[in-house]
Amino acid sequence: MTSEERERIKRLVRELSQCVNAALSENGDVKGALREIEDEGYQVDLLFALFTRILRKKDEPLQLEDQTAADFDDQFLKTLRLNWSSD
């Protein structure tokens, strides 16, 4: 993948994230549920994590990173500043 292709994909994923955020924040059901919680005297902070998985088209060879699901989970939890121990 060229650097131009990589940048285009990054831009498209950012646009997707913005669309998902807008859809959730403008949704009447979501607004109503948040309002009910706030009416009970609670402050609500919603944090959404959008993960995308970009795979190559079928006619191009798939290149997978050397990362297990557990490694991905650990990295995600560290991003959220959560500690996880399997011990």
C-alpha distances in whole Angstrom, upper triangle without the diagonal:
4,7,8,6,7,10,11,10,12,15,15,16,18,20,20,22,24,25,26,28,30,31,32,34,36,37,40,41,39,41,44,43,42,45,47,46,47,50,51,51,47,44,41,38,35,31,29,25,23,20,17,15,12,12,10,12,15,14,10,11,11,10,13,14,17,19,22,23,26,24,22,25,27,24,25,28,28,26,29,32,33,34,34,36,36,39
4,5,5,6,9,10,11,12,14,15,17,18,20,21,23,25,26,27,29,30,32,33,35,36,38,41,42,40,41,45,44,43,46,48,47,48,51,52,51,48,45,42,38,36,32,30,27,24,22,19,18,15,15,13,15,18,17,14,15,15,14,16,17,20,22,25,26,29,26,24,28,29,26,26,30,29,27,31,33,34,36,36,38,38,42
4,5,5,6,9,10,10,12,14,15,16,18,20,21,23,24,26,27,29,30,32,33,34,36,40,41,38,40,43,43,41,44,47,45,45,49,50,49,46,42,39,36,33,30,28,25,23,21,19,18,15,16,15,17,21,20,17,18,17,16,18,17,20,22,25,26,28,26,24,27,28,24,25,29,28,25,28,30,33,34,35,37,38,41
4,5,5,6,9,10,11,12,14,15,17,18,20,21,23,24,26,27,29,31,32,33,35,38,39,37,39,42,42,40,43,46,45,45,48,50,49,46,42,39,36,33,30,28,25,23,21,19,18,15,17,15,17,20,20,17,19,19,18,20,20,23,24,27,28,31,28,26,29,30,26,27,30,30,27,30,32,34,36,37,39,40,43
4,5,5,6,9,10,11,12,14,15,16,18,20,21,23,24,26,27,29,30,31,33,37,37,35,37,40,40,39,42,44,43,44,47,48,48,44,41,38,35,32,29,26,24,21,19,16,15,12,13,12,13,17,16,14,16,15,15,17,18,21,22,25,26,28,26,24,27,28,25,25,29,28,26,29,31,33,35,35,37,38,41
4,5,5,6,9,10,11,12,14,15,17,19,20,21,23,24,26,27,29,30,32,35,36,34,35,39,38,37,40,42,41,41,45,46,45,42,39,35,32,29,26,24,21,18,16,14,13,11,12,12,14,18,18,15,16,15,14,15,15,19,19,22,23,25,23,20,23,25,21,22,25,25,22,25,28,30,31,32,34,35,38
4,5,5,6,9,10,11,12,14,15,17,18,20,21,23,24,26,27,28,30,34,35,33,34,37,37,36,38,41,40,40,43,44,44,40,37,34,31,28,25,23,20,18,17,15,15,13,15,15,17,21,21,19,20,19,18,19,18,22,22,25,25,27,25,22,25,26,23,22,26,25,22,25,27,30,32,33,35,36,40
4,5,5,6,9,10,11,12,14,15,17,18,20,21,23,25,26,27,29,32,33,31,33,36,36,35,38,40,39,39,43,44,44,40,37,34,31,28,26,23,21,18,17,14,15,12,14,14,15,19,20,18,19,19,18,19,20,23,23,26,26,28,26,23,26,28,24,24,27,27,24,26,29,31,34,34,37,38,41
4,5,5,6,9,10,10,12,14,15,16,18,20,21,23,24,26,27,31,31,29,31,34,34,33,36,38,37,38,41,42,42,38,36,32,29,26,23,20,18,15,13,11,11,8,11,11,13,17,18,16,17,16,16,16,17,21,20,23,22,25,23,20,23,25,21,21,24,25,22,24,27,29,31,31,34,34,38
4,5,5,6,9,10,11,12,14,15,17,18,20,21,22,24,26,30,30,28,29,33,32,31,34,36,35,35,39,40,39,36,33,30,26,24,21,18,16,13,12,10,12,10,13,14,17,20,21,19,20,18,17,18,17,20,20,22,22,24,22,19,21,23,19,18,22,22,19,21,24,26,28,29,32,33,36
4,5,5,6,9,10,11,12,14,15,17,18,20,21,22,24,28,29,27,28,32,31,30,33,35,35,35,38,39,39,36,32,29,26,24,21,19,17,14,14,12,14,13,16,17,18,22,23,21,23,21,21,21,21,24,24,26,25,27,25,22,24,26,22,21,24,24,21,23,26,28,31,32,35,36,39
4,5,5,6,9,10,11,12,14,15,16,19,20,21,22,26,27,25,27,30,30,29,32,34,34,34,37,39,38,35,32,29,26,23,21,18,16,13,13,11,12,11,14,15,16,20,21,20,22,20,20,20,21,24,23,25,24,27,25,22,24,26,23,21,25,25,22,24,27,29,31,32,35,36,39
4,5,5,6,9,10,11,12,14,15,17,18,20,21,25,25,23,25,28,28,27,30,32,31,32,35,36,36,33,30,26,23,20,18,15,12,9,9,7,10,9,13,15,16,20,22,20,21,19,19,19,19,22,21,22,21,23,22,19,20,22,19,18,21,22,18,20,23,25,27,28,31,32,35
4,5,5,6,9,10,11,12,14,16,16,18,20,24,25,22,23,27,27,25,28,31,30,30,33,34,34,31,27,24,21,18,16,14,12,10,11,10,13,13,17,18,20,24,25,24,25,23,22,22,21,24,23,25,23,25,24,20,21,23,20,18,21,21,18,19,22,24,27,28,31,33,36
4,5,5,6,9,10,11,12,14,15,16,18,22,23,21,22,26,26,25,27,30,30,30,33,34,34,31,28,25,22,19,18,15,14,11,13,12,15,14,18,19,20,24,26,25,26,24,24,24,24,27,26,27,26,28,27,23,24,26,23,21,24,25,21,22,25,27,30,31,34,36,39
4,5,5,6,9,10,11,12,14,15,16,20,21,19,21,24,24,23,26,28,28,28,31,33,33,30,27,24,21,18,16,13,12,9,10,9,12,12,16,18,19,22,24,23,25,23,23,22,23,26,24,25,23,26,25,21,22,24,22,19,22,24,20,21,24,26,29,29,32,33,37
4,5,5,6,9,10,11,12,14,15,19,20,17,19,22,22,21,24,26,25,26,29,30,30,27,24,20,18,15,13,10,9,7,9,9,13,14,18,20,22,25,27,26,27,24,24,23,23,25,23,24,22,24,23,20,20,22,20,17,19,21,17,17,21,23,26,27,30,31,35
4,6,5,6,9,10,10,12,14,18,19,17,17,21,21,20,22,25,25,25,28,29,29,26,23,20,17,15,13,11,12,10,13,13,16,17,21,23,24,28,30,29,30,27,27,27,26,29,27,28,26,28,27,23,23,25,23,20,22,23,20,20,23,25,28,29,33,34,38
4,5,5,6,9,10,10,12,16,17,15,17,20,20,20,22,25,25,25,28,29,30,27,24,21,19,16,15,13,13,11,14,13,17,17,21,23,23,27,29,28,30,28,28,27,27,30,28,29,27,29,28,25,25,27,25,22,24,26,22,22,26,27,30,31,34,36,39
4,5,5,6,9,10,11,14,15,13,15,18,18,17,20,22,22,23,26,27,27,25,22,19,16,13,12,9,10,8,11,12,15,17,20,23,24,27,29,29,30,27,27,26,26,29,27,27,24,26,26,22,22,25,23,19,22,23,20,20,23,24,28,28,31,32,36
4,5,5,6,8,10,14,14,12,13,16,16,15,18,20,20,20,23,25,24,22,19,16,13,11,10,8,10,9,13,14,18,19,23,26,27,30,32,31,32,30,30,28,28,30,28,28,26,27,27,23,23,25,23,19,21,22,19,18,22,23,27,28,31,32,36
4,5,5,6,8,12,13,11,12,16,16,15,17,20,20,20,23,25,25,23,20,17,15,13,13,12,14,13,16,17,21,22,25,27,28,31,34,33,34,32,32,31,31,34,31,32,29,31,30,27,26,28,26,23,25,26,23,22,25,27,30,31,35,36,40
4,6,5,6,10,11,10,11,14,15,15,17,19,20,20,23,25,25,23,21,18,17,14,14,12,14,13,16,17,20,22,25,27,28,30,33,33,34,32,32,31,31,34,31,32,29,30,31,27,26,29,27,24,25,27,24,23,27,27,31,31,35,36,39
4,6,5,9,9,7,9,12,12,11,14,16,16,17,20,21,22,20,18,14,13,10,11,10,12,12,16,17,21,23,26,29,29,32,35,34,35,33,33,31,31,33,31,31,28,29,29,26,24,27,25,22,23,25,22,20,24,25,28,29,32,33,37
4,6,8,10,7,7,11,11,10,12,15,15,15,18,20,20,18,16,13,12,10,11,11,14,14,18,20,23,25,28,31,32,35,38,37,38,35,35,34,34,36,33,33,30,31,31,28,27,28,27,23,24,26,23,21,24,25,29,30,34,35,38
4,6,9,8,7,10,12,12,13,16,17,17,19,21,22,20,18,16,15,13,15,15,17,17,21,22,25,27,30,32,33,36,38,38,39,37,37,36,36,38,36,36,33,34,34,31,30,32,30,27,28,30,26,25,28,29,33,34,37,39,42
4,6,5,6,9,10,11,12,14,16,17,18,20,22,20,19,16,16,14,16,15,18,17,21,22,25,27,30,33,33,35,38,38,39,37,37,36,36,38,36,35,32,34,34,31,29,32,31,27,28,30,27,25,29,29,33,33,37,38,41
4,5,5,6,9,10,10,12,14,15,16,19,20,19,18,16,17,15,18,18,21,21,24,26,29,31,33,36,37,39,42,42,43,40,41,40,40,42,39,38,35,36,37,34,32,34,34,30,30,33,30,28,31,31,35,35,39,40,43
4,5,5,6,9,10,11,13,14,15,17,19,18,18,15,16,14,17,17,20,20,23,25,28,30,33,36,36,38,42,42,43,40,40,39,39,41,38,37,33,34,35,32,30,33,32,28,29,31,29,26,30,30,33,33,36,37,40
4,5,5,6,9,10,11,12,14,16,17,15,15,12,13,11,13,13,17,17,21,23,26,28,31,34,35,37,41,40,41,38,38,36,36,38,35,34,31,32,33,29,27,30,29,25,25,28,25,23,26,26,29,30,33,35,38
4,6,5,6,9,10,10,12,14,16,14,13,11,12,11,15,15,19,20,23,25,29,31,34,37,38,40,43,43,44,41,41,39,39,41,38,37,34,35,35,32,30,32,31,27,28,30,27,24,27,28,31,32,36,37,40
4,5,5,6,9,10,10,13,15,14,14,12,14,14,17,18,21,23,26,28,31,34,37,40,40,43,46,46,46,43,44,42,42,43,40,39,36,36,37,34,32,34,34,30,30,32,30,27,30,30,33,34,37,38,41
4,5,5,6,9,10,11,13,12,12,10,13,12,15,16,20,21,24,27,30,33,35,39,40,42,45,45,45,42,42,40,40,41,38,37,33,34,35,32,29,31,31,27,27,29,27,24,27,27,30,30,34,35,38
4,5,5,6,9,10,11,9,9,7,9,9,13,15,18,20,24,26,30,32,35,39,40,42,45,45,45,42,42,40,39,40,37,36,33,33,34,31,28,30,30,26,25,27,25,22,25,25,28,29,33,34,37
4,5,5,6,9,10,10,10,9,12,13,16,18,22,24,27,30,33,36,39,42,43,45,49,48,48,45,45,43,42,44,41,40,37,37,37,34,32,34,33,29,29,31,29,26,28,28,31,33,36,38,40
4,5,5,6,9,9,11,10,14,14,18,20,23,25,29,31,34,37,40,44,45,47,50,50,50,47,47,44,44,45,42,40,37,37,38,35,33,34,34,30,29,32,30,27,29,28,31,33,36,37,39
4,5,5,7,6,8,7,11,12,16,18,21,24,27,30,33,36,39,43,44,46,49,49,49,45,45,43,42,43,39,38,35,34,35,33,30,31,31,28,26,29,27,24,25,25,28,29,32,34,36
4,5,5,5,6,7,10,12,16,19,22,25,28,31,35,37,41,44,45,48,51,50,50,47,46,44,43,44,41,40,37,36,37,34,32,33,32,29,28,29,27,24,26,26,29,31,34,36,38
4,5,7,9,11,14,16,20,22,26,28,32,34,38,41,44,47,48,51,54,53,53,50,50,48,46,48,44,43,40,40,40,38,35,36,36,32,31,33,31,28,29,29,32,34,37,39,41
4,6,9,11,15,17,20,23,26,29,32,35,38,41,44,48,49,51,54,54,54,50,50,47,46,47,44,42,39,38,39,37,34,35,35,32,30,32,31,27,28,28,31,32,35,37,39
4,7,10,13,16,19,22,26,29,32,35,38,41,44,48,49,52,55,54,54,51,50,47,46,47,43,42,39,38,39,36,34,34,34,31,29,31,29,26,27,27,30,31,34,36,38
4,6,10,13,16,19,22,25,28,31,35,38,41,44,46,49,52,51,50,47,46,44,42,43,39,38,35,34,35,33,30,30,30,27,25,27,25,22,23,23,26,28,31,33,35
4,7,10,13,16,20,23,26,29,33,35,39,42,44,46,49,48,48,45,44,41,40,41,37,37,34,33,33,31,28,29,28,25,24,25,23,20,21,21,25,27,30,32,34
4,6,10,13,16,19,22,25,29,32,35,38,40,43,46,44,44,41,40,38,37,38,34,34,31,30,30,28,25,26,26,22,21,22,21,17,19,19,23,25,28,30,33
4,6,10,13,16,19,23,26,29,32,35,38,40,43,42,42,38,37,35,33,34,31,31,28,28,27,25,23,23,22,19,18,19,17,14,16,17,21,23,26,28,31
4,6,10,13,16,19,23,25,29,32,34,37,39,38,38,35,34,32,31,32,29,28,25,25,25,22,20,22,21,17,17,18,16,13,16,17,20,22,25,27,30
4,7,10,13,16,20,22,26,29,31,34,37,35,35,32,31,28,27,28,25,25,22,22,22,19,17,18,17,14,14,15,12,10,13,14,18,19,23,25,28
4,6,10,13,16,19,22,26,28,30,33,32,32,29,28,26,25,26,23,23,20,21,20,17,16,17,16,12,13,15,12,11,14,15,19,20,23,25,28
4,6,10,13,16,19,23,25,27,30,29,28,25,24,22,21,22,19,19,17,18,17,14,13,15,13,9,11,13,10,10,13,14,17,18,21,23,26
4,6,10,13,16,19,21,24,27,25,26,22,22,20,19,21,19,19,16,18,18,14,14,16,14,11,14,16,13,13,17,17,20,20,24,25,28
4,7,10,13,16,19,21,24,22,22,19,18,16,16,18,15,16,13,15,15,11,12,14,12,10,13,15,12,13,17,17,20,20,22,23,27
4,6,10,13,15,18,21,19,19,16,16,14,14,17,15,16,14,17,16,13,14,17,15,13,16,18,16,17,20,21,23,23,25,26,29
4,6,10,12,15,17,16,16,12,12,11,12,15,13,14,13,16,15,12,14,17,15,14,18,19,17,19,22,23,24,23,26,26,29
4,7,9,12,14,13,13,10,11,10,12,15,15,16,16,19,18,15,17,20,18,17,21,22,20,22,25,26,27,27,29,29,32
4,6,9,11,10,10,7,8,9,11,15,15,16,16,20,19,16,19,22,20,20,23,25,23,25,28,28,30,29,30,30,33
4,6,8,6,7,6,8,10,13,16,17,19,19,23,22,20,23,25,23,23,27,28,26,28,31,32,33,32,34,33,37
4,6,6,8,8,11,13,16,20,21,22,22,26,25,23,26,28,27,26,30,31,29,31,34,35,36,35,37,36,40
4,6,7,8,12,14,17,20,21,22,23,26,26,24,27,30,28,28,32,33,32,34,37,37,38,36,38,37,40
4,7,9,12,15,19,22,23,25,25,29,29,27,30,32,31,31,34,35,34,36,39,39,40,39,40,39,43
4,6,9,12,16,19,21,22,23,27,26,24,27,30,28,28,32,33,31,34,37,37,38,37,38,37,41
4,6,10,13,16,18,20,21,24,23,22,26,28,26,27,30,31,30,33,35,35,36,35,36,35,38
4,6,10,13,14,16,17,21,20,19,22,24,23,23,27,28,27,29,32,32,32,31,32,31,34
4,7,10,12,14,16,19,17,17,20,22,20,21,25,25,24,27,29,30,30,29,30,29,32
4,6,8,10,12,15,14,13,16,18,17,18,21,22,22,24,26,26,27,25,26,25,29
4,5,9,11,13,11,11,14,16,14,16,19,19,19,22,24,24,24,23,24,23,26
4,7,10,12,10,10,14,14,14,16,19,19,19,22,23,23,23,21,22,21,24
4,7,8,6,7,10,11,10,12,15,15,16,19,20,20,19,18,18,18,21
4,5,5,6,9,10,11,12,14,15,17,19,20,19,18,16,16,15,18
4,5,5,6,9,10,10,12,14,15,17,18,17,17,14,15,14,18
4,5,5,6,9,10,11,12,14,15,16,15,14,11,11,10,14
4,5,5,6,9,10,11,12,14,15,14,13,12,12,12,16
4,5,5,6,9,10,11,13,14,14,14,12,14,14,18
4,5,5,6,9,10,11,12,11,11,9,11,12,15
4,5,5,6,9,10,10,9,9,7,9,10,14
4,6,5,6,9,10,10,10,10,13,14,17
4,5,5,6,9,9,10,10,13,15,18
4,5,5,6,5,7,7,11,13,16
4,5,5,6,7,8,12,14,17
4,5,8,10,12,15,18,20
4,5,9,11,15,17,20
4,7,10,13,16,18
4,6,10,13,15
4,7,10,12
4,7,9
4,5
4
